Amino acid sequence: MMANIAQSAQDELDTMHPDDVIGLVADSDPYQPAEQRFRRTRSVLTVLAERPHPVVIMTKSPFVLDDLDLLTQIHAKRFAMVVVSVMSHTQDLQQKFEDKVASFAQRLALVRTLKQAGIPVGVAFMPLVPYINDTDYAMTQVIQQVAAAGADFVYWDYLRMPNIRHRNRMNDVMIRVGNYPLSYLRELYRDGSTIDLLYQSERNAALLRICDDHRLPVRLPYPLFRDRFGPSYTVAHIIAQQSSRDALHGRDVLASQGHTLAEAVWRGEWPIERLKNHPTFPLFRELVPSSGLGSAVL
């Protein structure tokens, strides 16, 4: 572990735009058991609180509450958010996939505590695994309980198997979970790594219906970051969020156009007519410069 990680974080911040969000969301949870001894994550958050600088944390662990004081400081002046990851509402299934981690009930309690403390909190429902947690019933149970706990939003992603090591590990997990035909996975992962697009589209539509039924936003909603960032970041993020929802609905052309527009705005370009025609324009009308293309980043 890096003993000078706080200084490295300080040096990195000196090169960043103040609206760039630091994401402590790597493949390795920032609240591993070692954090209780070494406090590396806390040392980085201390640097971010001193600036202050926006941050998003993804974790499975209630240990994030040890740093609630720092998250509160950061959010009071900039923006701090926690995303809690879950993959099943059943303890047995969760333990077979994620041994020695917080239970679903503990993670729901974490969502409630963060919400009560005034910290924006989302839930990452992932990975979605065919035959395991992808039924309408299983997805409804997760979304219903997450919404009841007070989560501000949810998003999801599918199982990825980028190499033979991941595929072998998944085969071992499937054997532990139940008597599932591995041929089904092979049909859905014909290239060995990415999920079949038709399957993904159908499950996306089902999850969107479930989220709408429980009035749970999909991805970060605008009110959570209103007035927290400069106009360029805010407008770009609103458009990008709509584009992500277009992608979930299978509106690929609109999604691609939206992402291109969001990138242009983030670069400091303001294509006024295209912005006026975007469906989210009423949300950010007052933030758009009154004239010209290519204005400086605000």
C-alpha positions in Angstrom: 0.0 0.0 0.0 1.1 3.5 -0.7 2.3 5.2 2.5 2.3 8.6 0.8 -1.2 8.2 -0.8 -2.4 11.5 0.8 0.4 13.5 -0.8 -0.2 11.7 -4.1 -3.9 12.7 -3.9 -2.9 16.3 -3.2 -0.5 16.3 -6.2 -3.2 14.8 -8.4 -5.8 17.4 -7.3 -3.5 20.2 -8.4 -3.8 19.0 -12.0 -7.6 18.6 -12.0 -10.5 20.8 -12.8 -12.4 21.7 -9.6 -15.6 20.0 -11.1 -13.9 16.7 -11.8 -15.3 14.1 -9.5 -12.9 11.8 -7.7 -14.3 8.3 -7.8 -13.2 5.8 -5.1 -15.0 3.1 -7.0 -12.3 0.8 -8.3 -12.6 -3.0 -8.5 -11.3 -3.2 -5.0 -13.6 -1.8 -2.4 -12.1 1.2 -0.7 -13.3 -0.2 2.7 -11.4 -3.5 2.7 -10.7 -4.9 6.3 -7.2 -3.4 6.0 -8.7 0.1 6.0 -9.5 -0.4 9.7 -5.7 -0.4 10.4 -4.1 1.7 7.7 -6.8 4.3 7.0 -5.7 5.0 3.4 -9.2 5.9 2.3 -9.6 8.2 5.2 -6.3 9.9 4.4 -7.5 10.6 0.8 -10.9 11.9 2.1 -9.1 14.2 4.5 -7.3 15.8 1.5 -10.6 16.1 -0.4 -12.3 17.7 2.7 -9.5 20.3 3.0 -9.8 21.5 -0.6 -12.9 20.6 -0.7 -13.3 18.5 -3.8 -16.3 16.4 -5.0 -16.1 12.6 -4.5 -18.1 9.5 -5.1 -17.5 6.3 -3.2 -18.8 2.8 -4.1 -18.7 0.2 -1.4 -20.3 -2.9 0.1 -19.1 -2.0 3.6 -20.8 -0.2 6.6 -17.2 0.9 7.5 -17.8 3.9 5.2 -19.7 5.3 8.2 -16.4 5.7 10.0 -15.8 8.6 7.6 -19.2 10.1 7.7 -17.7 13.2 9.3 -15.5 13.8 6.3 -18.2 13.1 3.8 -20.5 15.6 5.6 -17.7 18.2 5.4 -17.2 17.7 1.7 -20.9 17.6 0.9 -21.5 20.8 2.9 -19.2 22.8 0.5 -19.0 20.7 -2.7 -20.5 17.2 -3.3 -20.1 13.8 -1.7 -22.0 10.7 -2.6 -22.0 7.0 -1.7 -23.1 4.2 -3.9 -23.8 0.9 -2.1 -23.5 -2.2 -4.3 -25.9 -5.2 -3.9 -26.4 -8.3 -6.0 -29.2 -10.2 -4.3 -31.9 -9.9 -1.6 -31.2 -13.4 -0.3 -28.4 -14.1 2.2 -27.6 -17.5 0.8 -27.1 -16.4 -2.7 -25.1 -13.3 -1.7 -22.7 -15.4 0.4 -22.0 -17.7 -2.5 -21.1 -14.8 -4.7 -19.6 -12.4 -2.1 -18.3 -14.3 1.0 -17.6 -12.4 4.2 -19.2 -9.2 3.3 -22.1 -7.2 4.7 -25.6 -8.7 4.4 -28.3 -7.2 2.2 -30.1 -6.1 5.4 -26.9 -4.3 6.6 -26.5 -2.6 3.3 -30.1 -1.4 3.4 -29.4 0.0 6.9 -26.3 1.7 5.5 -28.5 3.4 2.8 -30.9 4.6 5.5 -28.1 6.0 7.7 -26.5 7.9 4.9 -29.8 9.2 3.7 -30.6 10.4 7.2 -27.2 12.1 7.4 -28.0 14.1 4.3 -25.5 12.3 2.0 -26.8 11.4 -1.4 -26.9 7.6 -1.7 -27.4 5.4 -4.7 -27.5 1.6 -5.2 -25.6 -0.3 -7.8 -27.5 -3.5 -8.5 -24.7 -5.6 -10.0 -23.7 -7.9 -11.4 -26.9 -9.1 -13.0 -26.3 -12.8 -13.7 -28.5 -14.9 -16.0 -30.4 -17.6 -14.1 -29.3 -16.2 -10.7 -30.7 -12.7 -9.9 -32.3 -11.7 -13.2 -35.9 -12.9 -12.7 -38.7 -10.3 -12.5 -39.3 -11.5 -8.9 -35.7 -11.2 -7.8 -35.3 -7.8 -9.4 -38.5 -6.5 -7.9 -37.5 -7.6 -4.4 -34.2 -5.7 -4.6 -35.7 -2.6 -6.1 -38.7 -2.5 -3.7 -36.5 -2.8 -0.6 -33.9 -0.4 -1.9 -36.6 2.2 -2.6 -38.1 1.7 0.8 -34.7 2.2 2.4 -34.6 5.7 0.9 -32.1 5.3 -1.9 -31.9 8.3 -4.2 -31.4 6.3 -7.4 -30.3 2.9 -8.7 -28.3 1.7 -11.7 -27.3 -1.8 -12.8 -24.8 -3.6 -14.9 -24.4 -7.2 -16.2 -21.8 -9.9 -15.5 -18.7 -9.4 -17.5 -16.3 -12.3 -18.2 -13.4 -10.6 -20.0 -11.0 -13.6 -19.9 -10.7 -17.3 -19.2 -9.9 -16.8 -15.5 -13.2 -14.9 -15.0 -15.1 -17.5 -17.0 -13.7 -20.4 -14.9 -14.5 -18.6 -11.7 -18.1 -18.0 -12.8 -18.4 -21.7 -13.7 -17.3 -22.6 -10.2 -19.8 -20.2 -8.7 -22.6 -21.5 -10.8 -21.9 -25.0 -9.5 -22.0 -23.8 -5.9 -25.3 -21.9 -6.5 -27.3 -24.7 -8.2 -27.7 -27.0 -11.1 -27.6 -24.5 -13.9 -26.8 -25.5 -17.5 -23.5 -23.7 -18.4 -24.6 -24.0 -22.0 -27.1 -21.2 -21.3 -24.3 -18.9 -20.3 -22.4 -19.8 -23.4 -25.4 -18.9 -25.6 -25.7 -15.5 -23.9 -21.9 -14.8 -24.0 -21.0 -16.0 -27.4 -17.9 -13.8 -27.6 -16.9 -15.0 -24.2 -17.2 -11.6 -22.4 -20.3 -9.5 -23.2 -23.9 -10.3 -22.7 -26.3 -10.9 -25.6 -27.9 -7.6 -26.7 -31.4 -8.9 -27.0 -31.3 -10.4 -23.5 -29.8 -7.2 -22.2 -32.5 -5.1 -23.9 -35.3 -7.2 -22.5 -33.9 -7.1 -18.9 -33.3 -3.4 -19.1 -36.9 -2.8 -20.1 -38.1 -5.0 -17.2 -35.9 -3.1 -14.7 -37.0 0.3 -15.9 -40.7 -0.8 -15.4 -39.9 -2.0 -11.9 -38.1 1.2 -11.0 -40.8 3.4 -12.4 -43.4 1.4 -10.4 -41.5 2.1 -7.2 -40.7 5.7 -8.2 -37.0 5.1 -7.9 -34.9 7.2 -10.4 -32.5 5.4 -12.7 -29.1 7.1 -12.3 -28.3 10.3 -10.5 -31.2 12.7 -10.7 -30.6 16.4 -11.3 -31.9 17.7 -7.9 -29.0 15.8 -6.1 -26.3 17.9 -7.8 -28.2 21.1 -8.5 -26.0 24.2 -7.7 -23.0 21.9 -6.8 -21.0 22.3 -10.0 -20.4 24.9 -12.8 -22.8 25.3 -15.7 -20.7 23.2 -18.1 -20.6 20.2 -15.8 -24.2 20.5 -14.8 -25.6 20.7 -18.3 -23.3 18.0 -19.6 -24.3 15.7 -16.8 -28.1 16.3 -17.3 -27.8 15.5 -21.0 -25.6 12.4 -20.3 -28.1 11.1 -17.8 -30.9 11.4 -20.4 -28.7 9.7 -23.0 -28.1 6.8 -20.6 -31.8 6.3 -20.2 -32.2 6.5 -24.0 -29.7 3.7 -24.2 -31.6 1.6 -21.7 -34.7 2.0 -23.8 -32.8 0.9 -26.9 -32.9 4.4 -28.5 -29.3 4.0 -29.6 -29.2 6.9 -32.1 -30.6 9.4 -29.5 -28.2 8.1 -26.9 -25.2 8.5 -29.2 -26.3 12.0 -30.2 -26.8 13.0 -26.5 -23.4 11.7 -25.4 -21.8 13.7 -28.2 -23.7 16.8 -27.2 -22.7 16.3 -23.5 -19.0 16.0 -24.4 -19.2 19.2 -26.5 -20.8 21.1 -23.6 -18.2 19.8 -21.1 -15.4 21.1 -23.5 -17.0 24.5 -23.2 -18.9 24.5 -26.5 -22.5 25.7 -26.4 -24.4 24.6 -29.6 -27.5 26.6 -28.7 -30.0 25.3 -31.2 -29.1 21.7 -30.4 -29.4 22.4 -26.7 -32.8 24.1 -27.2 -34.1 21.0 -29.0 -32.9 18.6 -26.3 -35.8 17.2 -24.2 -34.0 18.2 -20.9 -33.6 21.8 -21.9 -36.2 23.1 -19.4 -34.0 21.8 -16.6 -31.0 23.9 -17.6 -32.4 26.8 -19.6 -31.1 29.4 -17.2 -27.5 27.9 -17.3 -27.1 28.2 -21.1 -25.1 31.3 -22.3 -27.3 33.6 -24.3 -25.1 33.6 -27.4 -22.3 32.0 -29.3 -20.6 28.7 -29.9 -17.3 27.6 -28.3 -17.5 29.8 -25.2 -14.9 29.1 -22.5 -15.6 26.5 -19.9 -17.6 28.2 -17.2 
